[in-house]
Amino acid sequence: MLKAIINIFSRELKSVAKDVNIISLIILAPVFYSLFYGSMYINKVERELPVVVLDNDRSETSKSLLRRINAHQIIDIIENVPDYK
């Protein structure tokens, strides 16, 4: 049984190695995708993203954390809601 699986695997591997289209799909496509995908976002910068916070704890630690988060240039906490309603 194991020998049959190995034979099938080797036969399919040889078949794939002979087909240029499959090789380009398996090897070249991911390489190009990884190189060009990040270039779409190279000049995109988010600033002051509005965020609503639900702070059930309302402790000094959570208030301090929210102040630190709000101090970041990307995030702008616009509201602190008391519950989910």
PEKA-V627912 format. One record per pair of residues at least 12 apart in sequence whose C-alpha atoms are under 8 Angstrom apart, sorted by the first residue. I is the first residue (numbers start at 0). GAP is how many residues later the second one is. Records with the same first field share a line. If there is no record, write none. Layout:
BEGIN
I = GAP, GAP
END
This chain:
BEGIN
45 = 28
46 = 26, 27, 28
47 = 25, 26, 27, 28
48 = 25, 26, 27
49 = 25, 26, 27, 28
50 = 24, 25, 26, 27, 28
51 = 25, 26, 27, 28, 29
52 = 24, 26, 27, 28
53 = 26, 27, 28, 29, 30
54 = 25, 26, 27
55 = 26, 27
END
